[in-house]
Amino acid sequence: MLNSKQRAYLKSVASKLEPAFQVGKGGVSKEQAEGVDKYLTAHEIVKVKVLENSLITAREAAEQLAEMTDSEVVTVIGSKAVLFRKNPEKPSVSQNL
């Protein structure tokens, strides 16, 4: 569980990122979750954009992806969500937490 200072730090890191994944009208798929999982293993933090034609909200997509990838939702703003999962072997972002 992230505390408020950790969450604020991760938000500042994520503000510089471009969305790496998009969720469309099909919602969150297993393949998409696997891609996000691999991305989190390599980078620890990922930004996801939910397209306007999607049948689910950004919050719903973020919670589904977090559950499927064993990560945490950092923030959801508008159509974008940020997820984080610490990598104990190769910390990149989490070394400052």
C-alpha positions as CSV (number, residue, x, y, z in Angstrom):
1,M,0.0,0.0,0.0
2,L,1.3,3.4,-1.0
3,N,1.3,6.3,1.4
4,S,0.6,9.9,0.3
5,K,4.2,10.9,-0.1
6,Q,5.0,7.8,-2.2
7,R,1.8,8.4,-4.3
8,A,2.8,12.1,-4.8
9,Y,6.3,11.0,-6.0
10,L,4.9,8.5,-8.4
11,K,2.5,11.0,-9.8
12,S,5.4,13.4,-10.5
13,V,7.3,10.6,-12.3
14,A,4.1,9.6,-14.3
15,S,3.4,13.2,-15.4
16,K,6.4,13.0,-17.7
17,L,5.3,9.7,-19.3
18,E,3.2,9.1,-22.4
19,P,0.5,6.4,-22.2
20,A,2.1,3.0,-23.1
21,F,-1.3,1.2,-23.5
22,Q,-4.8,2.0,-24.6
23,V,-8.1,0.4,-23.6
24,G,-10.7,0.5,-26.2
25,K,-14.3,-0.5,-26.5
26,G,-13.4,-4.2,-25.9
27,G,-12.3,-3.4,-22.4
28,V,-9.3,-5.0,-20.7
29,S,-8.2,-8.2,-22.3
30,K,-6.0,-11.0,-20.9
31,E,-3.4,-10.2,-23.6
32,Q,-3.4,-6.6,-22.7
33,A,-2.9,-7.4,-19.0
34,E,0.0,-9.6,-19.9
35,G,1.6,-6.8,-21.8
36,V,1.1,-4.4,-18.9
37,D,2.5,-7.0,-16.6
38,K,5.7,-7.3,-18.6
39,Y,5.9,-3.5,-18.9
40,L,5.6,-3.2,-15.1
41,T,8.3,-5.8,-14.6
42,A,10.7,-3.7,-16.7
43,H,9.7,-0.2,-15.8
44,E,7.7,-0.4,-12.5
45,I,5.3,2.3,-13.6
46,V,2.9,2.5,-16.6
47,K,0.4,5.0,-17.9
48,V,-2.7,3.7,-19.6
49,K,-5.2,5.7,-21.6
50,V,-8.9,4.7,-21.9
51,L,-10.4,5.7,-25.2
52,E,-13.7,7.6,-25.4
53,N,-15.4,4.7,-27.2
54,S,-14.6,2.4,-24.3
55,L,-17.6,0.9,-22.4
56,I,-15.7,1.1,-19.1
57,T,-14.4,4.1,-17.2
58,A,-10.7,4.8,-16.6
59,R,-11.2,3.9,-12.9
60,E,-12.7,0.5,-13.8
61,A,-10.0,-0.3,-16.3
62,A,-7.3,0.7,-13.8
63,E,-8.8,-1.5,-11.1
64,Q,-9.1,-4.5,-13.5
65,L,-5.6,-4.1,-14.7
66,A,-4.3,-3.7,-11.1
67,E,-6.0,-6.9,-10.1
68,M,-4.8,-8.8,-13.1
69,T,-1.2,-7.6,-12.8
70,D,-0.9,-7.5,-9.0
71,S,-0.1,-3.8,-9.1
72,E,-1.5,-0.7,-7.4
73,V,-3.5,2.2,-8.9
74,V,-1.5,5.4,-8.3
75,T,-4.0,7.8,-9.8
76,V,-6.8,8.1,-12.3
77,I,-7.2,11.5,-13.9
78,G,-9.7,11.9,-16.8
79,S,-9.1,9.1,-19.2
80,K,-5.7,8.2,-18.0
81,A,-4.6,5.9,-15.2
82,V,-1.2,5.2,-13.6
83,L,-0.2,1.8,-12.2
84,F,2.8,0.9,-10.1
85,R,4.4,-2.4,-9.0
86,K,7.7,-2.6,-7.3
87,N,10.5,-4.7,-8.8
88,P,12.7,-5.9,-6.0
89,E,15.4,-7.2,-8.4
90,K,15.9,-4.1,-10.6
91,P,14.3,-1.1,-8.9
92,S,14.2,1.9,-11.2
93,V,11.5,4.2,-9.9
94,S,11.1,2.6,-6.5
95,Q,14.7,3.2,-5.5
96,N,13.6,6.7,-4.4
97,L,10.6,5.5,-2.4
